[in-house]
Amino acid sequence: MTTLIKNIIRFCVILLVQVLILNKVTLQWWAQPGGFPIFIPYLYPWFILLLPFETPVALLLVAGFLCGLSVDSFMNTA
């Protein structure tokens, strides 16, 4: 399996875990039950951190943009 296929599968898995599981987990301030969430775990930056060191900078920028755009669109924050 090539590195490109592994990274595409890794991106899809990380995106699914972020959207389906981690977006539901929030830590809220205990004094205000309906208050502003203080902590929402983010896993999707690991996709960029796990890319090989030989990845060109331009490809890193495009991958980071697409990763952020896809997470924002699933979280309805874009």
N, CA, C, O and CB atoms as a CASP TS submission, in Angstrom:
PFRMAT TS
TARGET T0000
AUTHOR 0000-0000-0000
METHOD Language model
MODEL 1
PARENT N/A
ATOM      1  N   MET     1       0.847  -1.170   0.000  1.00  0.00           N
ATOM      2  CA  MET     1       0.000   0.000   0.000  1.00  0.00           C
ATOM      3  C   MET     1       0.896   1.237   0.000  1.00  0.00           C
ATOM      4  O   MET     1       1.827   1.337   0.799  1.00  0.00           O
ATOM      5  CB  MET     1      -0.966  -0.004   1.222  1.00  0.00           C
ATOM      6  N   THR     2       0.614   2.158  -0.881  1.00  0.00           N
ATOM      7  CA  THR     2       1.465   3.337  -0.999  1.00  0.00           C
ATOM      8  C   THR     2       1.218   4.316   0.146  1.00  0.00           C
ATOM      9  O   THR     2       0.219   4.225   0.859  1.00  0.00           O
ATOM     10  CB  THR     2       1.228   4.028  -2.339  1.00  0.00           C
ATOM     11  N   THR     3       2.132   5.233   0.300  1.00  0.00           N
ATOM     12  CA  THR     3       2.017   6.239   1.348  1.00  0.00           C
ATOM     13  C   THR     3       0.807   7.136   1.128  1.00  0.00           C
ATOM     14  O   THR     3       0.147   7.541   2.085  1.00  0.00           O
ATOM     15  CB  THR     3       3.283   7.081   1.414  1.00  0.00           C
ATOM     16  N   LEU     4       0.516   7.442  -0.123  1.00  0.00           N
ATOM     17  CA  LEU     4      -0.635   8.295  -0.424  1.00  0.00           C
ATOM     18  C   LEU     4      -1.937   7.641   0.022  1.00  0.00           C
ATOM     19  O   LEU     4      -2.788   8.305   0.614  1.00  0.00           O
ATOM     20  CB  LEU     4      -0.692   8.605  -1.920  1.00  0.00           C
ATOM     21  N   ILE     5      -2.102   6.368  -0.248  1.00  0.00           N
ATOM     22  CA  ILE     5      -3.328   5.656   0.149  1.00  0.00           C
ATOM     23  C   ILE     5      -3.426   5.591   1.669  1.00  0.00           C
ATOM     24  O   ILE     5      -4.506   5.782   2.229  1.00  0.00           O
ATOM     25  CB  ILE     5      -3.357   4.223  -0.454  1.00  0.00           C
ATOM     26  N   LYS     6      -2.307   5.323   2.340  1.00  0.00           N
ATOM     27  CA  LYS     6      -2.308   5.277   3.806  1.00  0.00           C
ATOM     28  C   LYS     6      -2.727   6.622   4.390  1.00  0.00           C
ATOM     29  O   LYS     6      -3.504   6.672   5.343  1.00  0.00           O
ATOM     30  CB  LYS     6      -0.917   4.882   4.334  1.00  0.00           C
ATOM     31  N   ASN     7      -2.216   7.707   3.822  1.00  0.00           N
ATOM     32  CA  ASN     7      -2.556   9.024   4.345  1.00  0.00           C
ATOM     33  C   ASN     7      -4.006   9.394   4.064  1.00  0.00           C
ATOM     34  O   ASN     7      -4.635  10.065   4.882  1.00  0.00           O
ATOM     35  CB  ASN     7      -1.637  10.068   3.754  1.00  0.00           C
ATOM     36  N   ILE     8      -4.543   8.974   2.937  1.00  0.00           N
ATOM     37  CA  ILE     8      -5.955   9.242   2.646  1.00  0.00           C
ATOM     38  C   ILE     8      -6.848   8.470   3.611  1.00  0.00           C
ATOM     39  O   ILE     8      -7.833   9.009   4.116  1.00  0.00           O
ATOM     40  CB  ILE     8      -6.293   8.865   1.184  1.00  0.00           C
ATOM     41  N   ILE     9      -6.507   7.210   3.865  1.00  0.00           N
ATOM     42  CA  ILE     9      -7.281   6.419   4.829  1.00  0.00           C
ATOM     43  C   ILE     9      -7.160   7.017   6.222  1.00  0.00           C
ATOM     44  O   ILE     9      -8.151   7.097   6.948  1.00  0.00           O
ATOM     45  CB  ILE     9      -6.809   4.949   4.836  1.00  0.00           C
ATOM     46  N   ARG    10      -5.959   7.438   6.605  1.00  0.00           N
ATOM     47  CA  ARG    10      -5.751   8.066   7.915  1.00  0.00           C
ATOM     48  C   ARG    10      -6.582   9.336   8.048  1.00  0.00           C
ATOM     49  O   ARG    10      -7.173   9.584   9.100  1.00  0.00           O
ATOM     50  CB  ARG    10      -4.262   8.388   8.129  1.00  0.00           C
ATOM     51  N   PHE    11      -6.633  10.146   6.981  1.00  0.00           N
ATOM     52  CA  PHE    11      -7.427  11.370   7.000  1.00  0.00           C
ATOM     53  C   PHE    11      -8.905  11.051   7.201  1.00  0.00           C
ATOM     54  O   PHE    11      -9.575  11.702   8.002  1.00  0.00           O
ATOM     55  CB  PHE    11      -7.226  12.160   5.700  1.00  0.00           C
ATOM     56  N   CYS    12      -9.414  10.061   6.483  1.00  0.00           N
ATOM     57  CA  CYS    12     -10.832   9.703   6.595  1.00  0.00           C
ATOM     58  C   CYS    12     -11.169   9.182   7.990  1.00  0.00           C
ATOM     59  O   CYS    12     -12.209   9.529   8.548  1.00  0.00           O
ATOM     60  CB  CYS    12     -11.198   8.650   5.545  1.00  0.00           C
ATOM     61  N   VAL    13     -10.296   8.353   8.550  1.00  0.00           N
ATOM     62  CA  VAL    13     -10.545   7.805   9.885  1.00  0.00           C
ATOM     63  C   VAL    13     -10.508   8.908  10.936  1.00  0.00           C
ATOM     64  O   VAL    13     -11.387   8.969  11.797  1.00  0.00           O
ATOM     65  CB  VAL    13      -9.512   6.717  10.222  1.00  0.00           C
ATOM     66  N   ILE    14      -9.510   9.775  10.879  1.00  0.00           N
ATOM     67  CA  ILE    14      -9.407  10.868  11.847  1.00  0.00           C
ATOM     68  C   ILE    14     -10.592  11.814  11.714  1.00  0.00           C
ATOM     69  O   ILE    14     -11.126  12.277  12.722  1.00  0.00           O
ATOM     70  CB  ILE    14      -8.090  11.638  11.657  1.00  0.00           C
ATOM     71  N   LEU    15     -11.008  12.105  10.497  1.00  0.00           N
ATOM     72  CA  LEU    15     -12.159  12.980  10.282  1.00  0.00           C
ATOM     73  C   LEU    15     -13.432  12.356  10.837  1.00  0.00           C
ATOM     74  O   LEU    15     -14.228  13.045  11.475  1.00  0.00           O
ATOM     75  CB  LEU    15     -12.329  13.284   8.792  1.00  0.00           C
ATOM     76  N   LEU    16     -13.638  11.064  10.605  1.00  0.00           N
ATOM     77  CA  LEU    16     -14.831  10.400  11.126  1.00  0.00           C
ATOM     78  C   LEU    16     -14.844  10.364  12.651  1.00  0.00           C
ATOM     79  O   LEU    16     -15.885  10.601  13.263  1.00  0.00           O
ATOM     80  CB  LEU    16     -14.923   8.984  10.577  1.00  0.00           C
ATOM     81  N   VAL    17     -13.708  10.073  13.268  1.00  0.00           N
ATOM     82  CA  VAL    17     -13.640  10.066  14.732  1.00  0.00           C
ATOM     83  C   VAL    17     -13.919  11.460  15.279  1.00  0.00           C
ATOM     84  O   VAL    17     -14.638  11.603  16.268  1.00  0.00           O
ATOM     85  CB  VAL    17     -12.259   9.568  15.213  1.00  0.00           C
ATOM     86  N   GLN    18     -13.359  12.485  14.648  1.00  0.00           N
ATOM     87  CA  GLN    18     -13.576  13.855  15.099  1.00  0.00           C
ATOM     88  C   GLN    18     -15.045  14.243  14.985  1.00  0.00           C
ATOM     89  O   GLN    18     -15.617  14.798  15.923  1.00  0.00           O
ATOM     90  CB  GLN    18     -12.713  14.824  14.294  1.00  0.00           C
ATOM     91  N   VAL    19     -15.651  13.955  13.850  1.00  0.00           N
ATOM     92  CA  VAL    19     -17.017  14.409  13.590  1.00  0.00           C
ATOM     93  C   VAL    19     -18.041  13.586  14.364  1.00  0.00           C
ATOM     94  O   VAL    19     -18.971  14.147  14.942  1.00  0.00           O
ATOM     95  CB  VAL    19     -17.320  14.341  12.097  1.00  0.00           C
ATOM     96  N   LEU    20     -17.886  12.279  14.383  1.00  0.00           N
ATOM     97  CA  LEU    20     -18.916  11.423  14.969  1.00  0.00           C
ATOM     98  C   LEU    20     -18.785  11.223  16.472  1.00  0.00           C
ATOM     99  O   LEU    20     -19.787  10.980  17.145  1.00  0.00           O
ATOM    100  CB  LEU    20     -18.890  10.098  14.303  1.00  0.00           C
ATOM    101  N   ILE    21     -17.576  11.319  17.015  1.00  0.00           N
ATOM    102  CA  ILE    21     -17.394  11.033  18.439  1.00  0.00           C
ATOM    103  C   ILE    21     -16.966  12.268  19.224  1.00  0.00           C
ATOM    104  O   ILE    21     -17.635  12.662  20.179  1.00  0.00           O
ATOM    105  CB  ILE    21     -16.366   9.931  18.622  1.00  0.00           C
ATOM    106  N   LEU    22     -15.856  12.875  18.823  1.00  0.00           N
ATOM    107  CA  LEU    22     -15.260  13.923  19.653  1.00  0.00           C
ATOM    108  C   LEU    22     -16.036  15.234  19.646  1.00  0.00           C
ATOM    109  O   LEU    22     -15.905  16.018  20.586  1.00  0.00           O
ATOM    110  CB  LEU    22     -13.864  14.182  19.199  1.00  0.00           C
ATOM    111  N   ASN    23     -16.834  15.499  18.623  1.00  0.00           N
ATOM    112  CA  ASN    23     -17.628  16.725  18.625  1.00  0.00           C
ATOM    113  C   ASN    23     -18.768  16.665  19.634  1.00  0.00           C
ATOM    114  O   ASN    23     -19.337  17.697  19.988  1.00  0.00           O
ATOM    115  CB  ASN    23     -18.184  16.989  17.237  1.00  0.00           C
ATOM    116  N   LYS    24     -19.103  15.470  20.097  1.00  0.00           N
ATOM    117  CA  LYS    24     -20.166  15.309  21.094  1.00  0.00           C
ATOM    118  C   LYS    24     -19.633  15.444  22.518  1.00  0.00           C
ATOM    119  O   LYS    24     -20.414  15.597  23.457  1.00  0.00           O
ATOM    120  CB  LYS    24     -20.846  13.953  20.923  1.00  0.00           C
ATOM    121  N   VAL    25     -18.321  15.390  22.688  1.00  0.00           N
ATOM    122  CA  VAL    25     -17.702  15.449  24.009  1.00  0.00           C
ATOM    123  C   VAL    25     -17.366  16.901  24.325  1.00  0.00           C
ATOM    124  O   VAL    25     -16.568  17.522  23.624  1.00  0.00           O
ATOM    125  CB  VAL    25     -16.426  14.555  24.076  1.00  0.00           C
ATOM    126  N   THR    26     -17.970  17.440  25.372  1.00  0.00           N
ATOM    127  CA  THR    26     -17.642  18.796  25.813  1.00  0.00           C
ATOM    128  C   THR    26     -17.540  18.816  27.331  1.00  0.00           C
ATOM    129  O   THR    26     -18.269  18.106  28.023  1.00  0.00           O
ATOM    130  CB  THR    26     -18.706  19.819  25.320  1.00  0.00           C
ATOM    131  N   LEU    27     -16.644  19.622  27.829  1.00  0.00           N
ATOM    132  CA  LEU    27     -16.518  19.854  29.257  1.00  0.00           C
ATOM    133  C   LEU    27     -17.022  21.263  29.506  1.00  0.00           C
ATOM    134  O   LEU    27     -16.455  22.233  29.005  1.00  0.00           O
ATOM    135  CB  LEU    27     -15.034  19.662  29.761  1.00  0.00           C
ATOM    136  N   GLN    28     -18.091  21.371  30.283  1.00  0.00           N
ATOM    137  CA  GLN    28     -18.681  22.685  30.521  1.00  0.00           C
ATOM    138  C   GLN    28     -18.399  23.132  31.946  1.00  0.00           C
ATOM    139  O   GLN    28     -18.080  22.327  32.821  1.00  0.00           O
ATOM    140  CB  GLN    28     -20.198  22.660  30.256  1.00  0.00           C
ATOM    141  N   TRP    29     -18.523  24.418  32.152  1.00  0.00           N
ATOM    142  CA  TRP    29     -18.314  24.986  33.472  1.00  0.00           C
ATOM    143  C   TRP    29     -19.366  24.433  34.411  1.00  0.00           C
ATOM    144  O   TRP    29     -20.554  24.461  34.087  1.00  0.00           O
ATOM    145  CB  TRP    29     -18.364  26.532  33.434  1.00  0.00           C
ATOM    146  N   TRP    30     -18.959  23.929  35.565  1.00  0.00           N
ATOM    147  CA  TRP    30     -19.866  23.212  36.457  1.00  0.00           C
ATOM    148  C   TRP    30     -20.921  24.111  37.075  1.00  0.00           C
ATOM    149  O   TRP    30     -21.990  23.621  37.437  1.00  0.00           O
ATOM    150  CB  TRP    30     -19.085  22.540  37.546  1.00  0.00           C
ATOM    151  N   ALA    31     -20.666  25.411  37.211  1.00  0.00           N
ATOM    152  CA  ALA    31     -21.623  26.317  37.846  1.00  0.00           C
ATOM    153  C   ALA    31     -22.775  26.671  36.913  1.00  0.00           C
ATOM    154  O   ALA    31     -23.844  27.065  37.379  1.00  0.00           O
ATOM    155  CB  ALA    31     -20.919  27.587  38.300  1.00  0.00           C
ATOM    156  N   GLN    32     -22.580  26.538  35.625  1.00  0.00           N
ATOM    157  CA  GLN    32     -23.614  26.878  34.657  1.00  0.00           C
ATOM    158  C   GLN    32     -23.873  25.660  33.774  1.00  0.00           C
ATOM    159  O   GLN    32     -23.113  25.413  32.837  1.00  0.00           O
ATOM    160  CB  GLN    32     -23.201  28.116  33.799  1.00  0.00           C
ATOM    161  N   PRO    33     -24.937  24.887  34.054  1.00  0.00           N
ATOM    162  CA  PRO    33     -25.157  23.650  33.296  1.00  0.00           C
ATOM    163  C   PRO    33     -25.356  23.861  31.798  1.00  0.00           C
ATOM    164  O   PRO    33     -24.949  23.012  31.006  1.00  0.00           O
ATOM    165  CB  PRO    33     -26.348  22.937  33.845  1.00  0.00           C
ATOM    166  N   GLY    34     -25.962  24.953  31.397  1.00  0.00           N
ATOM    167  CA  GLY    34     -26.147  25.209  29.975  1.00  0.00           C
ATOM    168  C   GLY    34     -25.134  26.198  29.450  1.00  0.00           C
ATOM    169  O   GLY    34     -25.367  26.844  28.429  1.00  0.00           O
ATOM    170  N   GLY    35     -24.016  26.324  30.133  1.00  0.00           N
ATOM    171  CA  GLY    35     -23.040  27.354  29.808  1.00  0.00           C
ATOM    172  C   GLY    35     -22.172  27.039  28.611  1.00  0.00           C
ATOM    173  O   GLY    35     -22.343  26.030  27.926  1.00  0.00           O
ATOM    174  N   PHE    36     -21.247  27.932  28.388  1.00  0.00           N
ATOM    175  CA  PHE    36     -20.319  27.840  27.262  1.00  0.00           C
ATOM    176  C   PHE    36     -19.350  26.680  27.483  1.00  0.00           C
ATOM    177  O   PHE    36     -18.780  26.564  28.567  1.00  0.00           O
ATOM    178  CB  PHE    36     -19.543  29.169  27.079  1.00  0.00           C
ATOM    179  N   PRO    37     -19.149  25.813  26.477  1.00  0.00           N
ATOM    180  CA  PRO    37     -18.195  24.707  26.681  1.00  0.00           C
ATOM    181  C   PRO    37     -16.756  25.216  26.779  1.00  0.00           C
ATOM    182  O   PRO    37     -16.326  26.053  25.986  1.00  0.00           O
ATOM    183  CB  PRO    37     -18.307  23.686  25.533  1.00  0.00           C
ATOM    184  N   ILE    38     -16.023  24.700  27.761  1.00  0.00           N
ATOM    185  CA  ILE    38     -14.652  25.139  27.935  1.00  0.00           C
ATOM    186  C   ILE    38     -13.670  24.252  27.191  1.00  0.00           C
ATOM    187  O   ILE    38     -12.568  24.694  26.865  1.00  0.00           O
ATOM    188  CB  ILE    38     -14.304  25.175  29.396  1.00  0.00           C
ATOM    189  N   PHE    39     -14.040  23.029  26.920  1.00  0.00           N
ATOM    190  CA  PHE    39     -13.091  22.107  26.307  1.00  0.00           C
ATOM    191  C   PHE    39     -13.811  21.212  25.306  1.00  0.00           C
ATOM    192  O   PHE    39     -14.760  20.511  25.657  1.00  0.00           O
ATOM    193  CB  PHE    39     -12.381  21.256  27.382  1.00  0.00           C
ATOM    194  N   ILE    40     -13.359  21.241  24.071  1.00  0.00           N
ATOM    195  CA  ILE    40     -13.819  20.317  23.037  1.00  0.00           C
ATOM    196  C   ILE    40     -12.553  19.680  22.458  1.00  0.00           C
ATOM    197  O   ILE    40     -11.720  20.388  21.892  1.00  0.00           O
ATOM    198  CB  ILE    40     -14.693  21.055  21.910  1.00  0.00           C
ATOM    199  N   PRO    41     -12.393  18.363  22.588  1.00  0.00           N
ATOM    200  CA  PRO    41     -11.153  17.736  22.101  1.00  0.00           C
ATOM    201  C   PRO    41     -11.066  17.747  20.577  1.00  0.00           C
ATOM    202  O   PRO    41     -12.050  17.479  19.887  1.00  0.00           O
ATOM    203  CB  PRO    41     -11.056  16.298  22.609  1.00  0.00           C
ATOM    204  N   TYR    42      -9.890  18.057  20.066  1.00  0.00           N
ATOM    205  CA  TYR    42      -9.642  18.072  18.625  1.00  0.00           C
ATOM    206  C   TYR    42      -8.567  17.047  18.294  1.00  0.00           C
ATOM    207  O   TYR    42      -7.468  17.077  18.849  1.00  0.00           O
ATOM    208  CB  TYR    42      -9.219  19.490  18.143  1.00  0.00           C
ATOM    209  N   LEU    43      -8.896  16.149  17.392  1.00  0.00           N
ATOM    210  CA  LEU    43      -7.963  15.123  16.956  1.00  0.00           C
ATOM    211  C   LEU    43      -7.415  15.417  15.571  1.00  0.00           C
ATOM    212  O   LEU    43      -6.351  14.911  15.215  1.00  0.00           O
ATOM    213  CB  LEU    43      -8.631  13.768  16.970  1.00  0.00           C
ATOM    214  N   TYR    44      -8.112  16.216  14.786  1.00  0.00           N
ATOM    215  CA  TYR    44      -7.757  16.376  13.374  1.00  0.00           C
ATOM    216  C   TYR    44      -6.394  17.018  13.112  1.00  0.00           C
ATOM    217  O   TYR    44      -5.856  16.786  12.029  1.00  0.00           O
ATOM    218  CB  TYR    44      -8.796  17.188  12.709  1.00  0.00           C
ATOM    219  N   PRO    45      -5.784  17.807  14.010  1.00  0.00           N
ATOM    220  CA  PRO    45      -4.416  18.273  13.728  1.00  0.00           C
ATOM    221  C   PRO    45      -3.383  17.142  13.668  1.00  0.00           C
ATOM    222  O   PRO    45      -2.301  17.327  13.112  1.00  0.00           O
ATOM    223  CB  PRO    45      -3.996  19.270  14.782  1.00  0.00           C
ATOM    224  N   TRP    46      -3.704  15.982  14.230  1.00  0.00           N
ATOM    225  CA  TRP    46      -2.781  14.850  14.171  1.00  0.00           C
ATOM    226  C   TRP    46      -2.547  14.390  12.743  1.00  0.00           C
ATOM    227  O   TRP    46      -1.498  13.822  12.438  1.00  0.00           O
ATOM    228  CB  TRP    46      -3.309  13.696  15.002  1.00  0.00           C
ATOM    229  N   PHE    47      -3.521  14.631  11.858  1.00  0.00           N
ATOM    230  CA  PHE    47      -3.328  14.249  10.459  1.00  0.00           C
ATOM    231  C   PHE    47      -2.103  14.952   9.883  1.00  0.00           C
ATOM    232  O   PHE    47      -1.295  14.321   9.200  1.00  0.00           O
ATOM    233  CB  PHE    47      -4.581  14.586   9.624  1.00  0.00           C
ATOM    234  N   ILE    48      -1.957  16.237  10.146  1.00  0.00           N
ATOM    235  CA  ILE    48      -0.811  16.992   9.638  1.00  0.00           C
ATOM    236  C   ILE    48       0.472  16.552  10.349  1.00  0.00           C
ATOM    237  O   ILE    48       1.525  16.431   9.722  1.00  0.00           O
ATOM    238  CB  ILE    48      -1.036  18.514   9.822  1.00  0.00           C
ATOM    239  N   LEU    49       0.379  16.316  11.657  1.00  0.00           N
ATOM    240  CA  LEU    49       1.568  15.931  12.414  1.00  0.00           C
ATOM    241  C   LEU    49       2.087  14.544  12.044  1.00  0.00           C
ATOM    242  O   LEU    49       3.278  14.277  12.201  1.00  0.00           O
ATOM    243  CB  LEU    49       1.268  15.976  13.888  1.00  0.00           C
ATOM    244  N   LEU    50       1.224  13.662  11.559  1.00  0.00           N
ATOM    245  CA  LEU    50       1.636  12.305  11.218  1.00  0.00           C
ATOM    246  C   LEU    50       2.094  12.140   9.778  1.00  0.00           C
ATOM    247  O   LEU    50       2.466  11.038   9.376  1.00  0.00           O
ATOM    248  CB  LEU    50       0.516  11.368  11.479  1.00  0.00           C
ATOM    249  N   LEU    51       2.076  13.204   8.999  1.00  0.00           N
ATOM    250  CA  LEU    51       2.566  13.119   7.626  1.00  0.00           C
ATOM    251  C   LEU    51       4.085  12.942   7.631  1.00  0.00           C
ATOM    252  O   LEU    51       4.747  13.373   8.575  1.00  0.00           O
ATOM    253  CB  LEU    51       2.165  14.385   6.818  1.00  0.00           C
ATOM    254  N   PRO    52       4.642  12.323   6.605  1.00  0.00           N
ATOM    255  CA  PRO    52       6.101  12.124   6.554  1.00  0.00           C
ATOM    256  C   PRO    52       6.860  13.454   6.499  1.00  0.00           C
ATOM    257  O   PRO    52       6.337  14.460   6.021  1.00  0.00           O
ATOM    258  CB  PRO    52       6.473  11.268   5.335  1.00  0.00           C
ATOM    259  N   PHE    53       8.091  13.438   6.993  1.00  0.00           N
ATOM    260  CA  PHE    53       8.916  14.645   7.000  1.00  0.00           C
ATOM    261  C   PHE    53       9.262  15.117   5.598  1.00  0.00           C
ATOM    262  O   PHE    53       9.542  16.299   5.398  1.00  0.00           O
ATOM    263  CB  PHE    53      10.184  14.400   7.778  1.00  0.00           C
ATOM    264  N   GLU    54       9.249  14.226   4.637  1.00  0.00           N
ATOM    265  CA  GLU    54       9.612  14.573   3.267  1.00  0.00           C
ATOM    266  C   GLU    54       8.473  15.244   2.501  1.00  0.00           C
ATOM    267  O   GLU    54       8.641  15.569   1.326  1.00  0.00           O
ATOM    268  CB  GLU    54      10.054  13.337   2.531  1.00  0.00           C
ATOM    269  N   THR    55       7.337  15.455   3.126  1.00  0.00           N
ATOM    270  CA  THR    55       6.193  16.063   2.448  1.00  0.00           C
ATOM    271  C   THR    55       6.520  17.509   2.094  1.00  0.00           C
ATOM    272  O   THR    55       6.970  18.260   2.960  1.00  0.00           O
ATOM    273  CB  THR    55       4.920  15.992   3.335  1.00  0.00           C
ATOM    274  N   PRO    56       6.306  17.918   0.847  1.00  0.00           N
ATOM    275  CA  PRO    56       6.583  19.306   0.459  1.00  0.00           C
ATOM    276  C   PRO    56       5.689  20.294   1.215  1.00  0.00           C
ATOM    277  O   PRO    56       4.567  19.971   1.604  1.00  0.00           O
ATOM    278  CB  PRO    56       6.390  19.480  -1.053  1.00  0.00           C
ATOM    279  N   VAL    57       6.210  21.489   1.409  1.00  0.00           N
ATOM    280  CA  VAL    57       5.496  22.510   2.174  1.00  0.00           C
ATOM    281  C   VAL    57       4.179  22.884   1.505  1.00  0.00           C
ATOM    282  O   VAL    57       3.172  23.074   2.186  1.00  0.00           O
ATOM    283  CB  VAL    57       6.366  23.753   2.342  1.00  0.00           C
ATOM    284  N   ALA    58       4.175  22.989   0.190  1.00  0.00           N
ATOM    285  CA  ALA    58       2.945  23.349  -0.518  1.00  0.00           C
ATOM    286  C   ALA    58       1.863  22.294  -0.293  1.00  0.00           C
ATOM    287  O   ALA    58       0.690  22.631  -0.128  1.00  0.00           O
ATOM    288  CB  ALA    58       3.218  23.516  -2.024  1.00  0.00           C
ATOM    289  N   LEU    59       2.249  21.031  -0.286  1.00  0.00           N
ATOM    290  CA  LEU    59       1.286  19.962  -0.041  1.00  0.00           C
ATOM    291  C   LEU    59       0.779  19.997   1.397  1.00  0.00           C
ATOM    292  O   LEU    59      -0.391  19.707   1.647  1.00  0.00           O
ATOM    293  CB  LEU    59       1.915  18.601  -0.344  1.00  0.00           C
ATOM    294  N   LEU    60       1.648  20.349   2.343  1.00  0.00           N
ATOM    295  CA  LEU    60       1.220  20.498   3.734  1.00  0.00           C
ATOM    296  C   LEU    60       0.187  21.609   3.876  1.00  0.00           C
ATOM    297  O   LEU    60      -0.796  21.463   4.603  1.00  0.00           O
ATOM    298  CB  LEU    60       2.424  20.785   4.635  1.00  0.00           C
ATOM    299  N   LEU    61       0.413  22.718   3.179  1.00  0.00           N
ATOM    300  CA  LEU    61      -0.544  23.822   3.242  1.00  0.00           C
ATOM    301  C   LEU    61      -1.895  23.430   2.656  1.00  0.00           C
ATOM    302  O   LEU    61      -2.939  23.757   3.223  1.00  0.00           O
ATOM    303  CB  LEU    61       0.006  25.036   2.507  1.00  0.00           C
ATOM    304  N   VAL    62      -1.879  22.739   1.537  1.00  0.00           N
ATOM    305  CA  VAL    62      -3.132  22.303   0.916  1.00  0.00           C
ATOM    306  C   VAL    62      -3.832  21.271   1.797  1.00  0.00           C
ATOM    307  O   VAL    62      -5.050  21.333   1.965  1.00  0.00           O
ATOM    308  CB  VAL    62      -2.869  21.718  -0.488  1.00  0.00           C
ATOM    309  N   ALA    63      -3.085  20.328   2.358  1.00  0.00           N
ATOM    310  CA  ALA    63      -3.679  19.312   3.232  1.00  0.00           C
ATOM    311  C   ALA    63      -4.268  19.943   4.491  1.00  0.00           C
ATOM    312  O   ALA    63      -5.349  19.555   4.933  1.00  0.00           O
ATOM    313  CB  ALA    63      -2.631  18.258   3.615  1.00  0.00           C
ATOM    314  N   GLY    64      -3.566  20.908   5.066  1.00  0.00           N
ATOM    315  CA  GLY    64      -4.085  21.603   6.238  1.00  0.00           C
ATOM    316  C   GLY    64      -5.343  22.391   5.932  1.00  0.00           C
ATOM    317  O   GLY    64      -6.278  22.417   6.732  1.00  0.00           O
ATOM    318  N   PHE    65      -5.365  23.034   4.772  1.00  0.00           N
ATOM    319  CA  PHE    65      -6.551  23.783   4.360  1.00  0.00           C
ATOM    320  C   PHE    65      -7.742  22.853   4.172  1.00  0.00           C
ATOM    321  O   PHE    65      -8.837  23.136   4.660  1.00  0.00           O
ATOM    322  CB  PHE    65      -6.275  24.555   3.066  1.00  0.00           C
ATOM    323  N   LEU    66      -7.533  21.745   3.465  1.00  0.00           N
ATOM    324  CA  LEU    66      -8.631  20.805   3.227  1.00  0.00           C
ATOM    325  C   LEU    66      -9.100  20.137   4.518  1.00  0.00           C
ATOM    326  O   LEU    66     -10.293  19.891   4.698  1.00  0.00           O
ATOM    327  CB  LEU    66      -8.201  19.741   2.223  1.00  0.00           C
ATOM    328  N   CYS    67      -8.168  19.850   5.403  1.00  0.00           N
ATOM    329  CA  CYS    67      -8.522  19.255   6.689  1.00  0.00           C
ATOM    330  C   CYS    67      -9.370  20.223   7.516  1.00  0.00           C
ATOM    331  O   CYS    67     -10.408  19.837   8.053  1.00  0.00           O
ATOM    332  CB  CYS    67      -7.251  18.859   7.466  1.00  0.00           C
ATOM    333  N   GLY    68      -8.939  21.456   7.617  1.00  0.00           N
ATOM    334  CA  GLY    68      -9.700  22.456   8.358  1.00  0.00           C
ATOM    335  C   GLY    68     -11.040  22.757   7.726  1.00  0.00           C
ATOM    336  O   GLY    68     -12.035  22.921   8.431  1.00  0.00           O
ATOM    337  N   LEU    69     -11.081  22.833   6.407  1.00  0.00           N
ATOM    338  CA  LEU    69     -12.337  23.107   5.708  1.00  0.00           C
ATOM    339  C   LEU    69     -13.343  21.980   5.908  1.00  0.00           C
ATOM    340  O   LEU    69     -14.529  22.235   6.119  1.00  0.00           O
ATOM    341  CB  LEU    69     -12.078  23.314   4.217  1.00  0.00           C
ATOM    342  N   SER    70     -12.879  20.744   5.845  1.00  0.00           N
ATOM    343  CA  SER    70     -13.806  19.624   6.020  1.00  0.00           C
ATOM    344  C   SER    70     -14.324  19.544   7.455  1.00  0.00           C
ATOM    345  O   SER    70     -15.510  19.285   7.660  1.00  0.00           O
ATOM    346  CB  SER    70     -13.124  18.310   5.639  1.00  0.00           C
ATOM    347  N   VAL    71     -13.471  19.757   8.445  1.00  0.00           N
ATOM    348  CA  VAL    71     -13.926  19.730   9.838  1.00  0.00           C
ATOM    349  C   VAL    71     -14.876  20.892  10.100  1.00  0.00           C
ATOM    350  O   VAL    71     -15.891  20.710  10.772  1.00  0.00           O
ATOM    351  CB  VAL    71     -12.724  19.787  10.810  1.00  0.00           C
ATOM    352  N   ASP    72     -14.574  22.074   9.590  1.00  0.00           N
ATOM    353  CA  ASP    72     -15.468  23.220   9.765  1.00  0.00           C
ATOM    354  C   ASP    72     -16.822  22.988   9.114  1.00  0.00           C
ATOM    355  O   ASP    72     -17.850  23.379   9.669  1.00  0.00           O
ATOM    356  CB  ASP    72     -14.832  24.474   9.191  1.00  0.00           C
ATOM    357  N   SER    73     -16.837  22.367   7.966  1.00  0.00           N
ATOM    358  CA  SER    73     -18.121  22.135   7.302  1.00  0.00           C
ATOM    359  C   SER    73     -18.958  21.107   8.056  1.00  0.00           C
ATOM    360  O   SER    73     -20.182  21.232   8.104  1.00  0.00           O
ATOM    361  CB  SER    73     -17.897  21.670   5.861  1.00  0.00           C
ATOM    362  N   PHE    74     -18.324  20.092   8.647  1.00  0.00           N
ATOM    363  CA  PHE    74     -19.077  19.113   9.424  1.00  0.00           C
ATOM    364  C   PHE    74     -19.532  19.670  10.768  1.00  0.00           C
ATOM    365  O   PHE    74     -20.542  19.219  11.309  1.00  0.00           O
ATOM    366  CB  PHE    74     -18.240  17.873   9.643  1.00  0.00           C
ATOM    367  N   MET    75     -18.802  20.647  11.320  1.00  0.00           N
ATOM    368  CA  MET    75     -19.178  21.244  12.602  1.00  0.00           C
ATOM    369  C   MET    75     -20.092  22.450  12.428  1.00  0.00           C
ATOM    370  O   MET    75     -20.506  23.059  13.415  1.00  0.00           O
ATOM    371  CB  MET    75     -17.934  21.653  13.370  1.00  0.00           C
ATOM    372  N   ASN    76     -20.411  22.799  11.189  1.00  0.00           N
ATOM    373  CA  ASN    76     -21.250  23.955  10.872  1.00  0.00           C
ATOM    374  C   ASN    76     -20.664  25.253  11.420  1.00  0.00           C
ATOM    375  O   ASN    76     -21.402  26.106  11.913  1.00  0.00           O
ATOM    376  CB  ASN    76     -22.654  23.751  11.425  1.00  0.00           C
ATOM    377  N   THR    77     -19.354  25.408  11.340  1.00  0.00           N
ATOM    378  CA  THR    77     -18.712  26.637  11.790  1.00  0.00           C
ATOM    379  C   THR    77     -18.120  27.426  10.639  1.00  0.00           C
ATOM    380  O   THR    77     -17.530  28.484  10.860  1.00  0.00           O
ATOM    381  CB  THR    77     -17.637  26.322  12.797  1.00  0.00           C
ATOM    382  N   ALA    78     -18.263  26.941   9.424  1.00  0.00           N
ATOM    383  CA  ALA    78     -17.702  27.644   8.268  1.00  0.00           C
ATOM    384  C   ALA    78     -18.720  28.595   7.676  1.00  0.00           C
ATOM    385  O   ALA    78     -18.429  29.277   6.693  1.00  0.00           O
ATOM    386  CB  ALA    78     -17.231  26.650   7.203  1.00  0.00           C
TER
END
